[in-house]
Amino acid sequence: MPAIRKKHLLEIVLHLLFWVGIFAVETSATDLYLVFRRDMNGRVEEQFILRSTFPLSLLTIALLMQLFYSNAFWLFKKVVGYKNKIARFAMVIGWAVFIFFANYFLVLLFIRFTSISPNDWRMLQRNVMLIFLFVLGLSGAYFLSKEWIRNELLRKQLEAYQLSTEIKFLKSQINPHFLFNTLNNLFSMAQAKGNDELADGISKLSGMMRYMIYESNVDTVPLKNEIEYIKSCIALNKLRYADSEAQVSFNYDKQLPDVFIAPMIFIPFIENAFKHGVLINSTSPIDIAIVVHNKQLLFTCENKNYSFVKKMENDKSGIGLENVKRRLELMYTGKHQLRITNDESIFRVELKIDLS
């Protein structure tokens, strides 16, 4: 049996044992031991009679399970995103109170089929409430432990991914000093020949390589640095086309807030726009924008969609869409939304990232 199946089987068994234990506690806490006194020829004799709430205790255990699993897999995930702590507390307590009273009134509805009276059931509510509070606390502990395990797994995956990326980069890397020296020589030659456009392109390429090799080898970089890299990337890509072919618009706030972003997270979309959204001898607009408001970043990239070019998913030469999605999942878990629209005429990427 695979290890993953054994793990799930063990978890199921532990849950079953847990609920058997809760059921035992719940039935013993809600059983009634009634005392009857009678006169036996001048002598008082006491008799204890057990009145069990079974099978109504089955209904209570079902609602306890609903409280536990709805909290652990739904409610806590929902309220953890609320910034207002009072709203979080109110949602959790309100849901627990609702289920508690649902149990109270449902038992009253079916209690006439047992030997327990409504008054007896009301006497037991303190014990029932303690059990509900106990299960509520356990559901919170279970949720936090699962989240901690998930975050640790994501952290280890991110470390492994970064290590793998670094190893691949080092394997393919040639001496950067040799490259920079060569580019500087080409830059001087282009200037000497009076080819200012070529010299400018070489200068931008040198700056991009320096950014890729030295400055982007961290988890996050200032957004303004990433924007400068994007501008150089656009300028170099435009060299392949006439001005009338690749018409690029890059809009961003000139007064950028002091925020940080994962390096080179937008570049694959921009490269894709040039590679698959520009057609020779045709007007091909590319609209790129970056907006930041209240620590919420919105990146959009829109270009024409030519039906005969390959989609980004099938591109084996670039980083690929799946790779970008994976980086976003690892670095912005639960804090990003990526929407890609690919219709007959337009290819549009919309990426929202919470930088708080």
C-alpha positions as CSV (number, residue, x, y, z in Angstrom):
1,M,0.0,0.0,0.0
2,P,1.5,3.4,-0.9
3,A,2.6,5.6,1.9
4,I,0.0,8.3,1.1
5,R,-2.9,5.8,1.4
6,K,-1.5,4.5,4.7
7,K,-1.4,8.0,6.0
8,H,-5.0,8.6,5.0
9,L,-6.1,5.3,6.5
10,L,-4.4,6.1,9.8
11,E,-6.1,9.5,9.9
12,I,-9.5,7.9,9.3
13,V,-8.9,5.4,12.1
14,L,-7.8,8.1,14.5
15,H,-10.9,10.1,13.7
16,L,-13.1,7.1,14.3
17,L,-11.5,6.4,17.6
18,F,-11.8,10.1,18.6
19,W,-15.6,10.1,17.9
20,V,-16.1,6.8,19.7
21,G,-14.4,8.5,22.7
22,I,-16.6,11.6,22.4
23,F,-19.7,9.4,22.1
24,A,-18.8,7.6,25.3
25,V,-18.2,10.8,27.1
26,E,-21.4,12.3,25.7
27,T,-23.7,9.4,26.6
28,S,-22.2,9.1,30.2
29,A,-22.6,12.9,30.7
30,T,-26.2,12.9,29.6
31,D,-27.5,9.7,31.4
32,L,-29.8,10.3,34.3
33,Y,-29.6,8.5,37.6
34,L,-32.9,9.1,39.3
35,V,-33.4,8.3,43.0
36,F,-36.7,6.9,44.3
37,R,-37.4,6.7,48.0
38,R,-40.0,4.4,49.4
39,D,-41.2,3.4,52.9
40,M,-40.4,-0.3,53.8
41,N,-42.2,-0.9,57.1
42,G,-40.8,2.2,58.7
43,R,-37.5,2.0,56.9
44,V,-36.6,4.3,54.0
45,E,-35.1,2.5,51.0
46,E,-33.4,4.3,48.1
47,Q,-33.5,2.9,44.6
48,F,-31.4,4.2,41.7
49,I,-33.0,4.0,38.2
50,L,-31.0,4.8,35.0
51,R,-32.6,6.7,32.2
52,S,-30.4,6.9,29.2
53,T,-30.7,9.5,26.4
54,F,-29.7,6.9,23.8
55,P,-30.6,7.0,20.9
56,L,-31.0,10.8,21.1
57,S,-27.3,10.9,21.8
58,L,-26.7,9.7,18.2
59,L,-28.3,13.0,17.1
60,T,-26.1,15.0,19.4
61,I,-23.0,13.2,18.2
62,A,-24.0,13.9,14.6
63,L,-24.3,17.6,15.3
64,L,-21.0,17.6,17.2
65,M,-19.4,16.1,14.1
66,Q,-21.0,18.8,12.0
67,L,-19.6,21.5,14.3
68,F,-16.1,20.0,14.2
69,Y,-15.7,19.4,10.5
70,S,-17.5,22.6,9.3
71,N,-15.2,24.6,11.5
72,A,-12.0,22.7,10.5
73,F,-12.6,22.6,6.7
74,W,-14.9,25.7,6.1
75,L,-15.5,28.3,8.7
76,F,-12.0,28.8,10.0
77,K,-10.6,29.1,6.5
78,K,-13.2,31.7,5.7
79,V,-12.8,33.9,8.9
80,V,-9.0,33.7,8.9
81,G,-9.1,36.3,6.0
82,Y,-11.1,38.8,8.0
83,K,-9.1,41.7,9.3
84,N,-11.7,42.5,12.0
85,K,-11.0,40.2,15.0
86,I,-14.5,40.9,16.4
87,A,-16.1,39.6,13.2
88,R,-13.9,36.5,13.4
89,F,-15.0,35.8,16.9
90,A,-18.7,36.5,16.2
91,M,-18.8,34.2,13.2
92,V,-17.2,31.2,15.1
93,I,-19.3,31.7,18.3
94,G,-22.4,32.4,16.4
95,W,-22.1,29.2,14.4
96,A,-21.4,27.1,17.5
97,V,-24.4,28.6,19.3
98,F,-26.6,27.9,16.3
99,I,-25.6,24.2,16.2
100,F,-26.0,23.9,20.0
101,F,-29.5,25.2,20.0
102,A,-30.3,23.1,16.9
103,N,-29.4,20.1,19.0
104,Y,-31.4,21.3,21.9
105,F,-34.7,21.8,20.0
106,L,-34.2,18.7,17.8
107,V,-33.9,16.5,20.9
108,L,-37.0,18.2,22.4
109,L,-38.8,17.3,19.2
110,F,-38.0,13.6,19.5
111,I,-37.8,13.2,23.3
112,R,-41.4,12.1,23.5
113,F,-40.4,8.7,22.1
114,T,-38.1,8.1,25.1
115,S,-38.5,7.8,28.9
116,I,-36.7,11.2,29.3
117,S,-38.9,14.2,30.1
118,P,-38.2,17.7,28.7
119,N,-37.3,18.9,32.2
120,D,-34.7,16.1,32.5
121,W,-33.2,17.2,29.1
122,R,-33.1,20.9,30.3
123,M,-31.2,19.8,33.4
124,L,-28.5,18.2,31.2
125,Q,-27.7,21.3,29.1
126,R,-24.7,22.3,31.3
127,N,-23.0,19.0,30.5
128,V,-24.0,19.2,26.8
129,M,-22.6,22.8,26.6
130,L,-19.3,21.7,28.0
131,I,-19.0,19.0,25.4
132,F,-19.8,21.4,22.6
133,L,-17.2,23.9,23.9
134,F,-14.7,21.0,24.1
135,V,-15.3,20.0,20.5
136,L,-15.2,23.6,19.4
137,G,-11.7,24.0,20.9
138,L,-10.5,20.8,19.4
139,S,-11.7,21.8,15.9
140,G,-9.6,25.0,16.3
141,A,-6.6,23.0,17.4
142,Y,-7.1,20.6,14.5
143,F,-7.4,23.4,11.9
144,L,-4.2,25.2,13.2
145,S,-2.2,22.0,13.2
146,K,-3.3,21.2,9.6
147,E,-2.4,24.8,8.5
148,W,1.0,24.6,10.2
149,I,1.7,21.3,8.4
150,R,0.6,22.7,5.1
151,N,2.7,25.8,5.5
152,E,5.7,23.8,6.5
153,L,5.2,21.6,3.4
154,L,4.9,24.7,1.1
155,R,8.0,26.2,2.7
156,K,10.0,23.1,2.1
157,Q,8.7,22.9,-1.5
158,L,9.7,26.5,-2.1
159,E,13.2,25.8,-0.7
160,A,13.5,22.7,-2.9
161,Y,12.2,24.7,-5.9
162,Q,14.6,27.6,-5.4
163,L,17.5,25.1,-4.9
164,S,16.6,23.3,-8.1
165,T,16.3,26.6,-10.0
166,E,19.7,27.8,-8.7
167,I,21.3,24.5,-9.6
168,K,19.9,24.6,-13.2
169,F,21.0,28.2,-13.5
170,L,24.5,27.4,-12.3
171,K,24.7,24.5,-14.8
172,S,23.8,26.8,-17.7
173,Q,25.8,29.8,-16.5
174,I,29.0,30.8,-18.2
175,N,31.5,33.2,-16.7
176,P,29.4,36.4,-16.3
177,H,32.6,38.6,-16.2
178,F,33.5,37.3,-19.7
179,L,30.0,38.1,-20.9
180,F,30.1,41.6,-19.4
181,N,33.5,42.3,-20.9
182,T,32.4,41.1,-24.3
183,L,29.3,43.2,-24.2
184,N,31.3,46.2,-23.1
185,N,33.6,45.6,-26.1
186,L,30.7,45.3,-28.4
187,F,29.2,48.5,-26.9
188,S,32.4,50.4,-27.6
189,M,32.6,49.0,-31.2
190,A,29.0,50.0,-31.9
191,Q,29.7,53.6,-30.6
192,A,32.8,53.8,-32.6
193,K,30.8,52.8,-35.7
194,G,28.2,55.5,-34.9
195,N,25.5,52.9,-34.5
196,D,23.8,54.4,-31.4
197,E,20.7,52.2,-31.6
198,L,22.8,49.0,-31.5
199,A,24.9,50.5,-28.7
200,D,21.8,51.3,-26.7
201,G,20.5,47.8,-27.2
202,I,23.8,46.3,-26.0
203,S,23.8,48.5,-23.0
204,K,20.2,47.5,-22.1
205,L,21.1,43.8,-22.5
206,S,24.1,44.2,-20.2
207,G,22.0,45.8,-17.6
208,M,19.4,43.1,-17.8
209,M,22.0,40.4,-17.5
210,R,23.5,42.1,-14.4
211,Y,20.0,42.2,-12.9
212,M,19.3,38.6,-13.7
213,I,22.6,37.3,-12.3
214,Y,23.2,39.5,-9.3
215,E,20.2,41.5,-8.3
216,S,17.3,39.0,-8.7
217,N,18.9,36.2,-6.8
218,V,16.7,37.0,-3.8
219,D,13.1,36.3,-2.8
220,T,11.8,39.8,-3.4
221,V,13.1,43.0,-5.1
222,P,11.8,46.6,-5.1
223,L,9.0,47.0,-7.6
224,K,10.8,49.9,-9.2
225,N,13.7,47.7,-10.1
226,E,11.4,45.1,-11.7
227,I,9.8,47.9,-13.7
228,E,13.1,49.1,-15.0
229,Y,13.9,45.5,-16.1
230,I,10.5,45.3,-17.8
231,K,11.3,48.5,-19.7
232,S,14.6,47.2,-20.9
233,C,12.9,43.9,-21.9
234,I,10.3,45.8,-23.9
235,A,13.0,47.9,-25.6
236,L,15.1,44.9,-26.7
237,N,12.1,42.9,-27.9
238,K,11.0,45.9,-30.0
239,L,14.3,45.9,-31.9
240,R,13.1,42.8,-33.8
241,Y,10.1,44.6,-35.3
242,A,9.3,47.8,-37.0
243,D,7.7,50.6,-35.0
244,S,4.4,50.1,-36.8
245,E,4.4,46.3,-36.0
246,A,5.0,46.2,-32.2
247,Q,3.1,49.1,-30.7
248,V,3.7,48.7,-26.9
249,S,2.1,50.7,-24.2
250,F,3.5,50.3,-20.7
251,N,1.6,52.2,-18.0
252,Y,2.5,52.4,-14.3
253,D,2.4,54.9,-11.5
254,K,5.5,57.2,-11.8
255,Q,5.3,57.7,-8.0
256,L,5.7,54.0,-7.0
257,P,5.0,52.9,-3.5
258,D,7.8,51.3,-1.5
259,V,6.7,47.7,-2.1
260,F,8.6,44.5,-3.0
261,I,7.7,41.8,-5.5
262,A,9.1,38.4,-6.5
263,P,11.7,39.0,-9.2
264,M,10.8,38.3,-12.9
265,I,7.3,37.2,-12.2
266,F,5.8,39.3,-15.0
267,I,8.5,38.7,-17.7
268,P,7.1,35.4,-19.1
269,F,3.8,37.0,-19.9
270,I,5.5,39.9,-21.6
271,E,7.8,37.6,-23.6
272,N,4.8,35.6,-24.5
273,A,3.0,38.7,-25.8
274,F,5.9,39.5,-28.1
275,K,6.5,36.0,-29.2
276,H,2.9,35.0,-30.0
277,G,1.1,38.4,-30.2
278,V,3.1,40.2,-32.9
279,L,2.7,39.5,-36.6
280,I,5.2,40.8,-39.2
281,N,3.7,43.5,-41.6
282,S,0.7,43.9,-39.2
283,T,-0.1,46.3,-36.5
284,S,0.1,44.5,-33.2
285,P,-0.7,46.5,-30.1
286,I,0.5,45.2,-26.7
287,D,-0.9,46.9,-23.6
288,I,0.9,46.4,-20.3
289,A,0.0,48.0,-17.0
290,I,1.0,47.8,-13.3
291,V,-1.2,49.4,-10.7
292,V,-0.6,49.4,-6.9
293,H,-3.2,50.5,-4.4
294,N,-3.3,49.8,-0.7
295,K,-0.7,47.0,-1.0
296,Q,-2.8,45.4,-3.8
297,L,-1.0,45.0,-7.1
298,L,-2.7,44.5,-10.4
299,F,-0.7,43.5,-13.5
300,T,-2.4,43.3,-16.9
301,C,-0.9,42.3,-20.3
302,E,-3.1,42.3,-23.4
303,N,-2.1,41.5,-27.0
304,K,-3.7,40.3,-30.2
305,N,-4.3,36.6,-30.5
306,Y,-3.3,34.9,-33.8
307,S,-4.9,31.5,-34.1
308,F,-2.0,29.9,-35.9
309,V,0.6,30.6,-33.2
310,K,1.3,28.2,-30.4
311,K,-0.1,28.9,-27.0
312,M,2.1,29.6,-24.0
313,E,1.4,26.2,-22.5
314,N,3.0,24.4,-25.4
315,D,6.0,26.6,-25.5
316,K,9.0,24.4,-24.6
317,S,11.6,27.1,-25.0
318,G,10.4,29.6,-22.4
319,I,9.5,29.4,-18.8
320,G,6.0,28.3,-19.5
321,L,2.6,29.1,-18.0
322,E,2.6,26.2,-15.6
323,N,6.0,27.2,-14.2
324,V,4.7,30.7,-13.6
325,K,1.6,29.3,-11.8
326,R,3.8,27.2,-9.6
327,R,6.0,30.1,-8.6
328,L,2.9,32.1,-7.7
329,E,1.4,29.2,-5.7
330,L,4.6,28.8,-3.7
331,M,5.4,32.5,-3.1
332,Y,1.9,34.0,-2.9
333,T,-0.1,31.1,-1.4
334,G,-3.7,32.3,-1.0
335,K,-2.7,35.9,-1.9
336,H,-3.0,36.0,-5.7
337,Q,-5.5,35.6,-8.5
338,L,-4.4,34.8,-12.0
339,R,-7.0,35.1,-14.8
340,I,-6.1,34.3,-18.4
341,T,-8.6,35.1,-21.2
342,N,-7.8,33.6,-24.6
343,D,-10.5,34.2,-27.2
344,E,-10.4,34.5,-31.0
345,S,-9.0,38.0,-31.1
346,I,-7.4,38.9,-27.7
347,F,-5.0,37.2,-25.3
348,R,-5.2,38.9,-21.8
349,V,-3.5,38.2,-18.6
350,E,-4.7,39.7,-15.3
351,L,-2.7,39.0,-12.2
352,K,-3.7,40.3,-8.7
353,I,-1.2,40.0,-5.8
354,D,-1.8,40.9,-2.2
355,L,1.5,42.5,-1.0
356,S,0.5,43.1,2.6
